[in-house]
Amino acid sequence: MPKANYADKIEKLICLKRASTKLDLLKFFLQVSWEVKSLDNKKYVSLSEKINEIGKMLGGWIKSLK
């Protein structure tokens, strides 16, 4: 069961910010993987689009709690 489901507003905000930080780290490692040619362009673009969409959703949830 996700932690933030039953948490109060402040705890939800903390969980979402932690998730956002982890997503930023994932973006960084994805870019590094692409730069060292571990990922081809097509896979990089596909993953980046999905990660960006998740980031928008997280940002919206964080904004709604402030």
PDB file of N, CA, C, O and CB in Angstrom:
ATOM      1  N   MET A   1       0.853  -1.176   0.000  1.00  0.00           N
ATOM      2  CA  MET A   1       0.000   0.000   0.000  1.00  0.00           C
ATOM      3  C   MET A   1       0.903   1.244   0.000  1.00  0.00           C
ATOM      4  O   MET A   1       1.788   1.356   0.849  1.00  0.00           O
ATOM      5  CB  MET A   1      -0.973  -0.005   1.237  1.00  0.00           C
ATOM      6  N   PRO A   2       0.696   2.164  -0.922  1.00  0.00           N
ATOM      7  CA  PRO A   2       1.508   3.381  -0.976  1.00  0.00           C
ATOM      8  C   PRO A   2       1.389   4.195   0.300  1.00  0.00           C
ATOM      9  O   PRO A   2       0.315   4.336   0.885  1.00  0.00           O
ATOM     10  CB  PRO A   2       1.103   4.231  -2.166  1.00  0.00           C
ATOM     11  N   LYS A   3       2.525   4.721   0.705  1.00  0.00           N
ATOM     12  CA  LYS A   3       2.599   5.500   1.934  1.00  0.00           C
ATOM     13  C   LYS A   3       1.700   6.726   1.917  1.00  0.00           C
ATOM     14  O   LYS A   3       1.050   7.042   2.914  1.00  0.00           O
ATOM     15  CB  LYS A   3       4.013   5.924   2.179  1.00  0.00           C
ATOM     16  N   ALA A   4       1.666   7.409   0.792  1.00  0.00           N
ATOM     17  CA  ALA A   4       0.971   8.689   0.727  1.00  0.00           C
ATOM     18  C   ALA A   4      -0.550   8.552   0.724  1.00  0.00           C
ATOM     19  O   ALA A   4      -1.249   9.543   0.932  1.00  0.00           O
ATOM     20  CB  ALA A   4       1.407   9.434  -0.498  1.00  0.00           C
ATOM     21  N   ASN A   5      -1.074   7.360   0.494  1.00  0.00           N
ATOM     22  CA  ASN A   5      -2.527   7.187   0.426  1.00  0.00           C
ATOM     23  C   ASN A   5      -3.247   7.692   1.664  1.00  0.00           C
ATOM     24  O   ASN A   5      -4.237   8.417   1.564  1.00  0.00           O
ATOM     25  CB  ASN A   5      -2.859   5.739   0.218  1.00  0.00           C
ATOM     26  N   TYR A   6      -2.749   7.308   2.827  1.00  0.00           N
ATOM     27  CA  TYR A   6      -3.437   7.629   4.071  1.00  0.00           C
ATOM     28  C   TYR A   6      -2.703   8.674   4.900  1.00  0.00           C
ATOM     29  O   TYR A   6      -3.040   8.889   6.064  1.00  0.00           O
ATOM     30  CB  TYR A   6      -3.622   6.381   4.885  1.00  0.00           C
ATOM     31  N   ALA A   7      -1.719   9.315   4.322  1.00  0.00           N
ATOM     32  CA  ALA A   7      -0.935  10.319   5.039  1.00  0.00           C
ATOM     33  C   ALA A   7      -1.661  11.660   5.048  1.00  0.00           C
ATOM     34  O   ALA A   7      -2.525  11.925   4.212  1.00  0.00           O
ATOM     35  CB  ALA A   7       0.458  10.473   4.402  1.00  0.00           C
ATOM     36  N   ASP A   8      -1.292  12.496   6.011  1.00  0.00           N
ATOM     37  CA  ASP A   8      -1.860  13.841   6.009  1.00  0.00           C
ATOM     38  C   ASP A   8      -1.148  14.674   4.938  1.00  0.00           C
ATOM     39  O   ASP A   8      -0.208  14.210   4.293  1.00  0.00           O
ATOM     40  CB  ASP A   8      -1.730  14.509   7.422  1.00  0.00           C
ATOM     41  N   LYS A   9      -1.609  15.893   4.769  1.00  0.00           N
ATOM     42  CA  LYS A   9      -1.147  16.751   3.668  1.00  0.00           C
ATOM     43  C   LYS A   9       0.368  16.958   3.684  1.00  0.00           C
ATOM     44  O   LYS A   9       1.015  16.877   2.640  1.00  0.00           O
ATOM     45  CB  LYS A   9      -1.844  18.103   3.736  1.00  0.00           C
ATOM     46  N   ILE A  10       0.923  17.218   4.838  1.00  0.00           N
ATOM     47  CA  ILE A  10       2.369  17.476   4.934  1.00  0.00           C
ATOM     48  C   ILE A  10       3.165  16.216   4.596  1.00  0.00           C
ATOM     49  O   ILE A  10       4.169  16.285   3.886  1.00  0.00           O
ATOM     50  CB  ILE A  10       2.740  17.973   6.353  1.00  0.00           C
ATOM     51  N   GLU A  11       2.719  15.068   5.102  1.00  0.00           N
ATOM     52  CA  GLU A  11       3.419  13.824   4.801  1.00  0.00           C
ATOM     53  C   GLU A  11       3.313  13.468   3.323  1.00  0.00           C
ATOM     54  O   GLU A  11       4.268  12.956   2.738  1.00  0.00           O
ATOM     55  CB  GLU A  11       2.865  12.687   5.653  1.00  0.00           C
ATOM     56  N   LYS A  12       2.152  13.736   2.711  1.00  0.00           N
ATOM     57  CA  LYS A  12       1.997  13.503   1.275  1.00  0.00           C
ATOM     58  C   LYS A  12       2.973  14.362   0.491  1.00  0.00           C
ATOM     59  O   LYS A  12       3.614  13.892  -0.449  1.00  0.00           O
ATOM     60  CB  LYS A  12       0.557  13.794   0.828  1.00  0.00           C
ATOM     61  N   LEU A  13       3.080  15.628   0.885  1.00  0.00           N
ATOM     62  CA  LEU A  13       3.988  16.545   0.199  1.00  0.00           C
ATOM     63  C   LEU A  13       5.430  16.054   0.305  1.00  0.00           C
ATOM     64  O   LEU A  13       6.182  16.113  -0.668  1.00  0.00           O
ATOM     65  CB  LEU A  13       3.863  17.963   0.782  1.00  0.00           C
ATOM     66  N   ILE A  14       5.811  15.575   1.476  1.00  0.00           N
ATOM     67  CA  ILE A  14       7.165  15.039   1.666  1.00  0.00           C
ATOM     68  C   ILE A  14       7.394  13.835   0.762  1.00  0.00           C
ATOM     69  O   ILE A  14       8.436  13.737   0.114  1.00  0.00           O
ATOM     70  CB  ILE A  14       7.393  14.647   3.143  1.00  0.00           C
ATOM     71  N   CYS A  15       6.433  12.920   0.712  1.00  0.00           N
ATOM     72  CA  CYS A  15       6.554  11.725  -0.148  1.00  0.00           C
ATOM     73  C   CYS A  15       6.661  12.108  -1.618  1.00  0.00           C
ATOM     74  O   CYS A  15       7.477  11.551  -2.353  1.00  0.00           O
ATOM     75  CB  CYS A  15       5.350  10.789   0.058  1.00  0.00           C
ATOM     76  N   LEU A  16       5.836  13.057  -2.045  1.00  0.00           N
ATOM     77  CA  LEU A  16       5.853  13.474  -3.447  1.00  0.00           C
ATOM     78  C   LEU A  16       7.151  14.185  -3.813  1.00  0.00           C
ATOM     79  O   LEU A  16       7.678  13.992  -4.909  1.00  0.00           O
ATOM     80  CB  LEU A  16       4.670  14.382  -3.737  1.00  0.00           C
ATOM     81  N   LYS A  17       7.667  15.002  -2.904  1.00  0.00           N
ATOM     82  CA  LYS A  17       8.937  15.676  -3.174  1.00  0.00           C
ATOM     83  C   LYS A  17      10.081  14.676  -3.236  1.00  0.00           C
ATOM     84  O   LYS A  17      10.999  14.820  -4.043  1.00  0.00           O
ATOM     85  CB  LYS A  17       9.221  16.735  -2.103  1.00  0.00           C
ATOM     86  N   ARG A  18      10.021  13.660  -2.379  1.00  0.00           N
ATOM     87  CA  ARG A  18      11.038  12.608  -2.411  1.00  0.00           C
ATOM     88  C   ARG A  18      10.963  11.860  -3.749  1.00  0.00           C
ATOM     89  O   ARG A  18      11.993  11.560  -4.352  1.00  0.00           O
ATOM     90  CB  ARG A  18      10.849  11.620  -1.218  1.00  0.00           C
ATOM     91  N   ALA A  19       9.769  11.568  -4.199  1.00  0.00           N
ATOM     92  CA  ALA A  19       9.592  10.899  -5.492  1.00  0.00           C
ATOM     93  C   ALA A  19      10.108  11.775  -6.629  1.00  0.00           C
ATOM     94  O   ALA A  19      10.721  11.276  -7.572  1.00  0.00           O
ATOM     95  CB  ALA A  19       8.110  10.551  -5.723  1.00  0.00           C
ATOM     96  N   SER A  20       9.859  13.079  -6.538  1.00  0.00           N
ATOM     97  CA  SER A  20      10.325  14.004  -7.565  1.00  0.00           C
ATOM     98  C   SER A  20      11.854  14.039  -7.617  1.00  0.00           C
ATOM     99  O   SER A  20      12.444  14.096  -8.695  1.00  0.00           O
ATOM    100  CB  SER A  20       9.771  15.412  -7.307  1.00  0.00           C
ATOM    101  N   THR A  21      12.481  14.006  -6.457  1.00  0.00           N
ATOM    102  CA  THR A  21      13.941  13.989  -6.398  1.00  0.00           C
ATOM    103  C   THR A  21      14.487  12.715  -7.032  1.00  0.00           C
ATOM    104  O   THR A  21      15.470  12.756  -7.772  1.00  0.00           O
ATOM    105  CB  THR A  21      14.425  14.110  -4.944  1.00  0.00           C
ATOM    106  N   LYS A  22      13.851  11.592  -6.743  1.00  0.00           N
ATOM    107  CA  LYS A  22      14.285  10.328  -7.337  1.00  0.00           C
ATOM    108  C   LYS A  22      14.070  10.321  -8.842  1.00  0.00           C
ATOM    109  O   LYS A  22      14.869   9.748  -9.584  1.00  0.00           O
ATOM    110  CB  LYS A  22      13.541   9.159  -6.700  1.00  0.00           C
ATOM    111  N   LEU A  23      13.006  10.949  -9.291  1.00  0.00           N
ATOM    112  CA  LEU A  23      12.754  11.043 -10.728  1.00  0.00           C
ATOM    113  C   LEU A  23      13.825  11.894 -11.413  1.00  0.00           C
ATOM    114  O   LEU A  23      14.267  11.572 -12.516  1.00  0.00           O
ATOM    115  CB  LEU A  23      11.356  11.634 -10.991  1.00  0.00           C
ATOM    116  N   ASP A  24      14.240  12.978 -10.758  1.00  0.00           N
ATOM    117  CA  ASP A  24      15.324  13.802 -11.309  1.00  0.00           C
ATOM    118  C   ASP A  24      16.611  12.995 -11.428  1.00  0.00           C
ATOM    119  O   ASP A  24      17.348  13.131 -12.405  1.00  0.00           O
ATOM    120  CB  ASP A  24      15.560  15.045 -10.430  1.00  0.00           C
ATOM    121  N   LEU A  25      16.878  12.161 -10.440  1.00  0.00           N
ATOM    122  CA  LEU A  25      18.062  11.308 -10.483  1.00  0.00           C
ATOM    123  C   LEU A  25      17.956  10.309 -11.639  1.00  0.00           C
ATOM    124  O   LEU A  25      18.939  10.044 -12.332  1.00  0.00           O
ATOM    125  CB  LEU A  25      18.241  10.562  -9.141  1.00  0.00           C
ATOM    126  N   LEU A  26      16.768   9.764 -11.836  1.00  0.00           N
ATOM    127  CA  LEU A  26      16.542   8.848 -12.951  1.00  0.00           C
ATOM    128  C   LEU A  26      16.774   9.553 -14.291  1.00  0.00           C
ATOM    129  O   LEU A  26      17.377   8.980 -15.199  1.00  0.00           O
ATOM    130  CB  LEU A  26      15.114   8.274 -12.891  1.00  0.00           C
ATOM    131  N   LYS A  27      16.300  10.784 -14.413  1.00  0.00           N
ATOM    132  CA  LYS A  27      16.530  11.564 -15.642  1.00  0.00           C
ATOM    133  C   LYS A  27      18.023  11.731 -15.900  1.00  0.00           C
ATOM    134  O   LYS A  27      18.491  11.592 -17.030  1.00  0.00           O
ATOM    135  CB  LYS A  27      15.852  12.952 -15.544  1.00  0.00           C
ATOM    136  N   PHE A  28      18.761  12.031 -14.835  1.00  0.00           N
ATOM    137  CA  PHE A  28      20.203  12.221 -14.965  1.00  0.00           C
ATOM    138  C   PHE A  28      20.879  10.945 -15.478  1.00  0.00           C
ATOM    139  O   PHE A  28      21.668  10.989 -16.422  1.00  0.00           O
ATOM    140  CB  PHE A  28      20.811  12.639 -13.613  1.00  0.00           C
ATOM    141  N   PHE A  29      20.563   9.815 -14.852  1.00  0.00           N
ATOM    142  CA  PHE A  29      21.185   8.556 -15.263  1.00  0.00           C
ATOM    143  C   PHE A  29      20.750   8.130 -16.665  1.00  0.00           C
ATOM    144  O   PHE A  29      21.523   7.516 -17.400  1.00  0.00           O
ATOM    145  CB  PHE A  29      20.846   7.458 -14.264  1.00  0.00           C
ATOM    146  N   LEU A  30      19.540   8.449 -17.022  1.00  0.00           N
ATOM    147  CA  LEU A  30      19.074   8.158 -18.380  1.00  0.00           C
ATOM    148  C   LEU A  30      19.900   8.943 -19.395  1.00  0.00           C
ATOM    149  O   LEU A  30      20.323   8.401 -20.416  1.00  0.00           O
ATOM    150  CB  LEU A  30      17.570   8.498 -18.529  1.00  0.00           C
ATOM    151  N   GLN A  31      20.123  10.214 -19.107  1.00  0.00           N
ATOM    152  CA  GLN A  31      20.910  11.038 -20.026  1.00  0.00           C
ATOM    153  C   GLN A  31      22.356  10.559 -20.100  1.00  0.00           C
ATOM    154  O   GLN A  31      22.943  10.522 -21.181  1.00  0.00           O
ATOM    155  CB  GLN A  31      20.867  12.504 -19.594  1.00  0.00           C
ATOM    156  N   VAL A  32      22.928  10.197 -18.964  1.00  0.00           N
ATOM    157  CA  VAL A  32      24.293   9.682 -18.966  1.00  0.00           C
ATOM    158  C   VAL A  32      24.369   8.392 -19.790  1.00  0.00           C
ATOM    159  O   VAL A  32      25.308   8.196 -20.562  1.00  0.00           O
ATOM    160  CB  VAL A  32      24.781   9.432 -17.518  1.00  0.00           C
ATOM    161  N   SER A  33      23.383   7.525 -19.618  1.00  0.00           N
ATOM    162  CA  SER A  33      23.347   6.273 -20.394  1.00  0.00           C
ATOM    163  C   SER A  33      23.297   6.551 -21.885  1.00  0.00           C
ATOM    164  O   SER A  33      23.948   5.867 -22.675  1.00  0.00           O
ATOM    165  CB  SER A  33      22.139   5.422 -19.986  1.00  0.00           C
ATOM    166  N   TRP A  34      22.527   7.552 -22.264  1.00  0.00           N
ATOM    167  CA  TRP A  34      22.424   7.915 -23.679  1.00  0.00           C
ATOM    168  C   TRP A  34      23.751   8.499 -24.173  1.00  0.00           C
ATOM    169  O   TRP A  34      24.204   8.179 -25.272  1.00  0.00           O
ATOM    170  CB  TRP A  34      21.271   8.928 -23.901  1.00  0.00           C
ATOM    171  N   GLU A  35      24.370   9.357 -23.358  1.00  0.00           N
ATOM    172  CA  GLU A  35      25.616  10.000 -23.773  1.00  0.00           C
ATOM    173  C   GLU A  35      26.761   9.017 -23.945  1.00  0.00           C
ATOM    174  O   GLU A  35      27.633   9.225 -24.789  1.00  0.00           O
ATOM    175  CB  GLU A  35      26.008  11.050 -22.771  1.00  0.00           C
ATOM    176  N   VAL A  36      26.771   7.954 -23.160  1.00  0.00           N
ATOM    177  CA  VAL A  36      27.838   6.957 -23.296  1.00  0.00           C
ATOM    178  C   VAL A  36      27.439   5.837 -24.264  1.00  0.00           C
ATOM    179  O   VAL A  36      28.104   4.805 -24.356  1.00  0.00           O
ATOM    180  CB  VAL A  36      28.187   6.363 -21.923  1.00  0.00           C
ATOM    181  N   LYS A  37      26.339   6.070 -24.980  1.00  0.00           N
ATOM    182  CA  LYS A  37      25.862   5.178 -26.040  1.00  0.00           C
ATOM    183  C   LYS A  37      25.363   3.822 -25.511  1.00  0.00           C
ATOM    184  O   LYS A  37      25.408   2.820 -26.225  1.00  0.00           O
ATOM    185  CB  LYS A  37      26.973   4.949 -27.047  1.00  0.00           C
ATOM    186  N   SER A  38      24.893   3.796 -24.269  1.00  0.00           N
ATOM    187  CA  SER A  38      24.268   2.575 -23.749  1.00  0.00           C
ATOM    188  C   SER A  38      22.828   2.446 -24.232  1.00  0.00           C
ATOM    189  O   SER A  38      22.264   1.353 -24.259  1.00  0.00           O
ATOM    190  CB  SER A  38      24.308   2.564 -22.215  1.00  0.00           C
ATOM    191  N   LEU A  39      22.247   3.573 -24.610  1.00  0.00           N
ATOM    192  CA  LEU A  39      20.886   3.601 -25.148  1.00  0.00           C
ATOM    193  C   LEU A  39      20.909   4.224 -26.534  1.00  0.00           C
ATOM    194  O   LEU A  39      21.608   5.210 -26.768  1.00  0.00           O
ATOM    195  CB  LEU A  39      19.929   4.386 -24.210  1.00  0.00           C
ATOM    196  N   ASP A  40      20.144   3.648 -27.448  1.00  0.00           N
ATOM    197  CA  ASP A  40      20.039   4.289 -28.759  1.00  0.00           C
ATOM    198  C   ASP A  40      19.047   5.456 -28.667  1.00  0.00           C
ATOM    199  O   ASP A  40      18.325   5.601 -27.681  1.00  0.00           O
ATOM    200  CB  ASP A  40      19.589   3.258 -29.851  1.00  0.00           C
ATOM    201  N   ASN A  41      19.030   6.267 -29.697  1.00  0.00           N
ATOM    202  CA  ASN A  41      18.194   7.476 -29.695  1.00  0.00           C
ATOM    203  C   ASN A  41      16.715   7.165 -29.510  1.00  0.00           C
ATOM    204  O   ASN A  41      16.018   7.849 -28.760  1.00  0.00           O
ATOM    205  CB  ASN A  41      18.389   8.243 -30.988  1.00  0.00           C
ATOM    206  N   LYS A  42      16.243   6.138 -30.193  1.00  0.00           N
ATOM    207  CA  LYS A  42      14.823   5.803 -30.137  1.00  0.00           C
ATOM    208  C   LYS A  42      14.399   5.422 -28.719  1.00  0.00           C
ATOM    209  O   LYS A  42      13.368   5.886 -28.233  1.00  0.00           O
ATOM    210  CB  LYS A  42      14.510   4.660 -31.105  1.00  0.00           C
ATOM    211  N   LYS A  43      15.184   4.585 -28.062  1.00  0.00           N
ATOM    212  CA  LYS A  43      14.869   4.163 -26.694  1.00  0.00           C
ATOM    213  C   LYS A  43      14.970   5.348 -25.731  1.00  0.00           C
ATOM    214  O   LYS A  43      14.147   5.489 -24.826  1.00  0.00           O
ATOM    215  CB  LYS A  43      15.817   3.025 -26.246  1.00  0.00           C
ATOM    216  N   TYR A  44      15.985   6.203 -25.929  1.00  0.00           N
ATOM    217  CA  TYR A  44      16.155   7.380 -25.072  1.00  0.00           C
ATOM    218  C   TYR A  44      14.947   8.309 -25.181  1.00  0.00           C
ATOM    219  O   TYR A  44      14.432   8.788 -24.171  1.00  0.00           O
ATOM    220  CB  TYR A  44      17.443   8.139 -25.446  1.00  0.00           C
ATOM    221  N   VAL A  45      14.504   8.556 -26.397  1.00  0.00           N
ATOM    222  CA  VAL A  45      13.351   9.442 -26.607  1.00  0.00           C
ATOM    223  C   VAL A  45      12.099   8.844 -25.973  1.00  0.00           C
ATOM    224  O   VAL A  45      11.331   9.549 -25.318  1.00  0.00           O
ATOM    225  CB  VAL A  45      13.118   9.690 -28.116  1.00  0.00           C
ATOM    226  N   SER A  46      11.901   7.558 -26.168  1.00  0.00           N
ATOM    227  CA  SER A  46      10.731   6.883 -25.614  1.00  0.00           C
ATOM    228  C   SER A  46      10.708   6.971 -24.087  1.00  0.00           C
ATOM    229  O   SER A  46       9.688   7.326 -23.497  1.00  0.00           O
ATOM    230  CB  SER A  46      10.706   5.419 -26.056  1.00  0.00           C
ATOM    231  N   LEU A  47      11.820   6.652 -23.462  1.00  0.00           N
ATOM    232  CA  LEU A  47      11.891   6.711 -21.997  1.00  0.00           C
ATOM    233  C   LEU A  47      11.781   8.145 -21.484  1.00  0.00           C
ATOM    234  O   LEU A  47      11.127   8.398 -20.472  1.00  0.00           O
ATOM    235  CB  LEU A  47      13.198   6.085 -21.505  1.00  0.00           C
ATOM    236  N   SER A  48      12.418   9.076 -22.180  1.00  0.00           N
ATOM    237  CA  SER A  48      12.364  10.485 -21.759  1.00  0.00           C
ATOM    238  C   SER A  48      10.944  11.027 -21.773  1.00  0.00           C
ATOM    239  O   SER A  48      10.541  11.753 -20.864  1.00  0.00           O
ATOM    240  CB  SER A  48      13.247  11.341 -22.661  1.00  0.00           C
ATOM    241  N   GLU A  49      10.190  10.676 -22.800  1.00  0.00           N
ATOM    242  CA  GLU A  49       8.805  11.139 -22.885  1.00  0.00           C
ATOM    243  C   GLU A  49       7.981  10.623 -21.710  1.00  0.00           C
ATOM    244  O   GLU A  49       7.195  11.367 -21.122  1.00  0.00           O
ATOM    245  CB  GLU A  49       8.173  10.691 -24.207  1.00  0.00           C
ATOM    246  N   LYS A  50       8.160   9.358 -21.372  1.00  0.00           N
ATOM    247  CA  LYS A  50       7.423   8.773 -20.254  1.00  0.00           C
ATOM    248  C   LYS A  50       7.831   9.404 -18.927  1.00  0.00           C
ATOM    249  O   LYS A  50       6.981   9.696 -18.086  1.00  0.00           O
ATOM    250  CB  LYS A  50       7.647   7.262 -20.205  1.00  0.00           C
ATOM    251  N   ILE A  51       9.120   9.612 -18.741  1.00  0.00           N
ATOM    252  CA  ILE A  51       9.609  10.219 -17.504  1.00  0.00           C
ATOM    253  C   ILE A  51       9.132  11.663 -17.389  1.00  0.00           C
ATOM    254  O   ILE A  51       8.777  12.109 -16.298  1.00  0.00           O
ATOM    255  CB  ILE A  51      11.144  10.159 -17.445  1.00  0.00           C
ATOM    256  N   ASN A  52       9.119  12.394 -18.492  1.00  0.00           N
ATOM    257  CA  ASN A  52       8.633  13.775 -18.462  1.00  0.00           C
ATOM    258  C   ASN A  52       7.158  13.832 -18.092  1.00  0.00           C
ATOM    259  O   ASN A  52       6.736  14.725 -17.357  1.00  0.00           O
ATOM    260  CB  ASN A  52       8.857  14.448 -19.817  1.00  0.00           C
ATOM    261  N   GLU A  53       6.381  12.899 -18.589  1.00  0.00           N
ATOM    262  CA  GLU A  53       4.954  12.851 -18.257  1.00  0.00           C
ATOM    263  C   GLU A  53       4.759  12.570 -16.768  1.00  0.00           C
ATOM    264  O   GLU A  53       3.906  13.177 -16.122  1.00  0.00           O
ATOM    265  CB  GLU A  53       4.237  11.775 -19.100  1.00  0.00           C
ATOM    266  N   ILE A  54       5.545  11.659 -16.238  1.00  0.00           N
ATOM    267  CA  ILE A  54       5.481  11.371 -14.799  1.00  0.00           C
ATOM    268  C   ILE A  54       5.859  12.619 -14.009  1.00  0.00           C
ATOM    269  O   ILE A  54       5.237  12.921 -12.990  1.00  0.00           O
ATOM    270  CB  ILE A  54       6.418  10.186 -14.426  1.00  0.00           C
ATOM    271  N   GLY A  55       6.866  13.337 -14.468  1.00  0.00           N
ATOM    272  CA  GLY A  55       7.288  14.573 -13.802  1.00  0.00           C
ATOM    273  C   GLY A  55       6.184  15.618 -13.786  1.00  0.00           C
ATOM    274  O   GLY A  55       5.989  16.306 -12.784  1.00  0.00           O
ATOM    275  N   LYS A  56       5.468  15.737 -14.884  1.00  0.00           N
ATOM    276  CA  LYS A  56       4.348  16.687 -14.939  1.00  0.00           C
ATOM    277  C   LYS A  56       3.264  16.304 -13.942  1.00  0.00           C
ATOM    278  O   LYS A  56       2.694  17.159 -13.264  1.00  0.00           O
ATOM    279  CB  LYS A  56       3.758  16.749 -16.360  1.00  0.00           C
ATOM    280  N   MET A  57       2.988  15.007 -13.862  1.00  0.00           N
ATOM    281  CA  MET A  57       1.972  14.541 -12.923  1.00  0.00           C
ATOM    282  C   MET A  57       2.408  14.798 -11.479  1.00  0.00           C
ATOM    283  O   MET A  57       1.619  15.284 -10.668  1.00  0.00           O
ATOM    284  CB  MET A  57       1.691  13.043 -13.135  1.00  0.00           C
ATOM    285  N   LEU A  58       3.648  14.478 -11.162  1.00  0.00           N
ATOM    286  CA  LEU A  58       4.156  14.739  -9.813  1.00  0.00           C
ATOM    287  C   LEU A  58       4.112  16.229  -9.489  1.00  0.00           C
ATOM    288  O   LEU A  58       3.707  16.621  -8.394  1.00  0.00           O
ATOM    289  CB  LEU A  58       5.591  14.212  -9.671  1.00  0.00           C
ATOM    290  N   GLY A  59       4.529  17.053 -10.442  1.00  0.00           N
ATOM    291  CA  GLY A  59       4.498  18.498 -10.241  1.00  0.00           C
ATOM    292  C   GLY A  59       3.089  19.009  -9.973  1.00  0.00           C
ATOM    293  O   GLY A  59       2.888  19.877  -9.124  1.00  0.00           O
ATOM    294  N   GLY A  60       2.122  18.470 -10.695  1.00  0.00           N
ATOM    295  CA  GLY A  60       0.732  18.866 -10.480  1.00  0.00           C
ATOM    296  C   GLY A  60       0.229  18.465  -9.107  1.00  0.00           C
ATOM    297  O   GLY A  60      -0.469  19.236  -8.447  1.00  0.00           O
ATOM    298  N   TRP A  61       0.581  17.258  -8.673  1.00  0.00           N
ATOM    299  CA  TRP A  61       0.155  16.807  -7.351  1.00  0.00           C
ATOM    300  C   TRP A  61       0.793  17.651  -6.255  1.00  0.00           C
ATOM    301  O   TRP A  61       0.145  18.012  -5.272  1.00  0.00           O
ATOM    302  CB  TRP A  61       0.505  15.332  -7.152  1.00  0.00           C
ATOM    303  N   ILE A  62       2.081  17.958  -6.442  1.00  0.00           N
ATOM    304  CA  ILE A  62       2.786  18.790  -5.452  1.00  0.00           C
ATOM    305  C   ILE A  62       2.149  20.174  -5.389  1.00  0.00           C
ATOM    306  O   ILE A  62       1.912  20.706  -4.305  1.00  0.00           O
ATOM    307  CB  ILE A  62       4.298  18.908  -5.801  1.00  0.00           C
ATOM    308  N   LYS A  63       1.876  20.747  -6.545  1.00  0.00           N
ATOM    309  CA  LYS A  63       1.263  22.069  -6.609  1.00  0.00           C
ATOM    310  C   LYS A  63      -0.111  22.076  -5.952  1.00  0.00           C
ATOM    311  O   LYS A  63      -0.472  23.041  -5.278  1.00  0.00           O
ATOM    312  CB  LYS A  63       1.151  22.530  -8.055  1.00  0.00           C
ATOM    313  N   SER A  64      -0.875  21.012  -6.142  1.00  0.00           N
ATOM    314  CA  SER A  64      -2.224  20.956  -5.566  1.00  0.00           C
ATOM    315  C   SER A  64      -2.200  20.867  -4.041  1.00  0.00           C
ATOM    316  O   SER A  64      -3.171  21.239  -3.382  1.00  0.00           O
ATOM    317  CB  SER A  64      -2.984  19.766  -6.134  1.00  0.00           C
ATOM    318  N   LEU A  65      -1.095  20.375  -3.479  1.00  0.00           N
ATOM    319  CA  LEU A  65      -0.999  20.262  -2.028  1.00  0.00           C
ATOM    320  C   LEU A  65      -0.473  21.524  -1.363  1.00  0.00           C
ATOM    321  O   LEU A  65      -0.591  21.676  -0.147  1.00  0.00           O
ATOM    322  CB  LEU A  65      -0.119  19.107  -1.667  1.00  0.00           C
ATOM    323  N   LYS A  66       0.103  22.425  -2.137  1.00  0.00           N
ATOM    324  CA  LYS A  66       0.664  23.651  -1.542  1.00  0.00           C
ATOM    325  C   LYS A  66      -0.403  24.691  -1.321  1.00  0.00           C
ATOM    326  O   LYS A  66      -0.109  25.781  -0.830  1.00  0.00           O
ATOM    327  CB  LYS A  66       1.761  24.227  -2.425  1.00  0.00           C
TER     328      LYS A  66
END
